[in-house]
Structure formats: structure tokens, C-alpha cells
Amino acid sequence: MERIKDRVRQNEQVTRITLKRLLKYSDEELNTMAFDGAYEYMRKIFGTEEHFPLTTEFWAWWRREWASIDAAFVDALRLFGPNEIHIRDRDEPNKYTYLVNGLAELRTWYAHYHEATVDNRHVRKDVVDAVRKAIIYNIKVKVS
């Protein structure tokens, strides 16, 4: 089991290095995007702008989800030379029809892959339940 976890971590590191090279983002910028994406996702699920008490279970799940979407993004790229990148749209997975014109457009595609929609995440009931319990606890503490 540890060997599988090590391989997953190695793959995530390779993906991260690839993203930093292609997108010209720092670790801090990528971490901020993941953090902001978590809160955007929770707003879409719960339909409120409240500050969510996200749990340890949520963050562990979110990191795995974010990494899997990063891997899907890198997998969707096709490099046809140093300045010619094509991408497969996540909504049209059988096509390689989009030529990426520059860094700004590549970053837009990356953001598109990470758009927080309820149906593009593998929501686990135990994660959402843990967040709900934390929200209810915080509401009770504020009221008392």
C-alpha cells in the first residue's frame, strides 16, 4: 500500500513540475488557486457566501481531487513543438481541436478545467457530512 501511495505522490510531483513549467506559476500561486477553488466549490454546494469550517477530511479529499484534475489537464495537452500546444476540452473529451495561443490562453484553459461545478467532482458523502457537522457546530457556538 505504501508503494502505491509513493507512486501517487511521485506522479503528483511530476504533474506539479509540468504545470509550473507550462503555466509559469509559482507554488504559492498554484496553492492559492486550489485554496480559493475549495471555497468556491463549497459555495456552489451549500449556496451561501458563509466562511466554511472546512474539515481535515475535506482538505485531504480536496487535495486529491485537485491533483486528479491537474493530471487530467496535463493529459489533455498535446505538444506539437515548443510553441504549438493543442488541448482537449474537458467537455469534449474525444477532440483535440483547440490550438492554444499563448500563455494567457493556456492559463484560461487551466482555470476552465478547475471550474467548481458540483458535477465535475467526485463528492464523497462522508466529506460533505463532516463539513455539515462542522457548520452546525459553529452555528450552535455562535448562538450560545
C-alpha positions as CSV (number, residue, x, y, z in Angstrom):
1,M,0.0,0.0,0.0
2,E,2.9,2.4,0.8
3,R,4.4,1.8,-2.6
4,I,1.1,2.8,-4.2
5,K,1.0,6.0,-2.1
6,D,4.6,6.8,-3.0
7,R,3.9,6.3,-6.7
8,V,0.8,8.6,-6.4
9,R,2.9,11.3,-4.7
10,Q,5.6,11.0,-7.4
11,N,3.0,11.3,-10.1
12,E,1.6,14.4,-8.4
13,Q,5.0,15.9,-8.1
14,V,5.8,15.4,-11.8
15,T,2.4,16.9,-12.7
16,R,3.1,19.9,-10.5
17,I,6.5,20.5,-12.1
18,T,5.0,20.2,-15.5
19,L,2.3,22.7,-14.6
20,K,4.8,25.2,-13.1
21,R,6.9,25.0,-16.3
22,L,4.0,25.3,-18.8
23,L,1.9,27.8,-16.9
24,K,4.7,29.8,-15.3
25,Y,3.0,29.7,-11.9
26,S,4.8,29.5,-8.6
27,D,3.9,27.0,-5.9
28,E,2.3,29.8,-4.0
29,E,0.1,30.8,-7.0
30,L,-1.0,27.1,-7.5
31,N,-1.7,26.7,-3.8
32,T,-3.8,29.9,-3.7
33,M,-5.8,28.7,-6.7
34,A,-6.5,25.4,-5.0
35,F,-7.5,27.1,-1.8
36,D,-9.8,29.6,-3.5
37,G,-11.3,26.8,-5.6
38,A,-12.2,24.9,-2.4
39,Y,-14.3,27.8,-1.1
40,E,-15.9,28.4,-4.5
41,Y,-16.8,24.7,-4.6
42,M,-18.4,24.8,-1.2
43,R,-20.4,28.0,-2.1
44,K,-21.8,26.1,-5.0
45,I,-22.7,23.1,-2.9
46,F,-24.3,25.0,0.0
47,G,-25.4,28.1,-1.9
48,T,-24.1,30.6,0.6
49,E,-21.2,33.0,1.0
50,E,-20.5,32.0,4.6
51,H,-17.0,31.2,5.6
52,F,-16.9,27.4,5.8
53,P,-15.2,25.5,8.6
54,L,-13.6,23.0,6.2
55,T,-12.5,19.8,7.9
56,T,-9.4,17.7,7.7
57,E,-11.4,15.2,5.8
58,F,-12.4,17.8,3.3
59,W,-8.9,19.1,2.7
60,A,-7.5,15.6,2.2
61,W,-10.2,14.9,-0.3
62,W,-9.9,18.3,-2.0
63,R,-6.1,17.9,-2.5
64,R,-6.7,14.5,-4.2
65,E,-9.5,16.0,-6.4
66,W,-7.4,19.0,-7.4
67,A,-4.4,16.7,-8.2
68,S,-6.6,14.4,-10.3
69,I,-7.8,17.4,-12.3
70,D,-4.3,18.7,-12.7
71,A,-3.3,15.3,-14.1
72,A,-6.3,15.4,-16.5
73,F,-5.3,18.8,-17.6
74,V,-1.7,17.7,-18.4
75,D,-3.0,14.6,-20.1
76,A,-5.3,16.7,-22.3
77,L,-2.3,18.7,-23.7
78,R,-0.6,17.7,-26.8
79,L,2.7,19.3,-27.6
80,F,3.5,19.6,-31.3
81,G,6.6,21.6,-30.9
82,P,7.9,24.2,-28.5
83,N,5.3,26.8,-29.5
84,E,2.4,24.7,-30.6
85,I,0.1,23.2,-27.9
86,H,-3.3,21.7,-28.5
87,I,-5.8,20.9,-25.8
88,R,-8.8,18.6,-25.4
89,D,-11.8,20.3,-23.8
90,R,-12.9,18.5,-20.7
91,D,-16.5,18.8,-22.0
92,E,-15.5,17.3,-25.4
93,P,-13.0,14.6,-24.5
94,N,-12.8,12.9,-27.9
95,K,-11.5,16.0,-29.7
96,Y,-8.1,17.7,-30.0
97,T,-9.4,20.7,-31.8
98,Y,-8.2,23.7,-29.8
99,L,-4.8,25.3,-30.6
100,V,-3.6,27.2,-27.6
101,N,-2.5,30.7,-28.4
102,G,0.0,31.8,-25.8
103,L,0.4,31.6,-22.0
104,A,-2.7,33.6,-21.1
105,E,-5.0,31.3,-23.1
106,L,-3.3,28.2,-21.6
107,R,-3.9,29.6,-18.1
108,T,-7.6,30.2,-19.1
109,W,-7.8,26.5,-20.1
110,Y,-6.3,25.5,-16.7
111,A,-8.9,27.6,-14.9
112,H,-11.6,26.0,-17.1
113,Y,-10.6,22.5,-16.0
114,H,-10.8,23.6,-12.4
115,E,-14.1,25.4,-12.6
116,A,-16.0,24.5,-9.5
117,T,-19.2,22.7,-10.5
118,V,-21.0,20.1,-8.5
119,D,-21.0,17.5,-11.3
120,N,-17.3,17.6,-12.1
121,R,-16.1,16.5,-8.6
122,H,-16.3,13.0,-7.1
123,V,-18.2,14.1,-4.0
124,R,-17.9,11.7,-1.1
125,K,-20.8,11.7,1.4
126,D,-18.6,11.4,4.4
127,V,-16.7,14.6,3.4
128,V,-19.8,16.6,2.9
129,D,-21.3,15.2,6.2
130,A,-18.2,16.2,8.1
131,V,-18.4,19.8,6.7
132,R,-22.1,20.0,7.5
133,K,-21.5,18.9,11.1
134,A,-18.7,21.5,11.5
135,I,-21.1,24.2,10.1
136,I,-23.9,23.2,12.5
137,Y,-21.4,23.1,15.4
138,N,-20.2,26.6,14.6
139,I,-23.7,27.9,14.3
140,K,-24.5,26.5,17.8
141,V,-21.4,28.0,19.3
142,K,-22.3,31.5,17.8
143,V,-25.8,31.3,19.1
144,S,-24.8,30.3,22.7
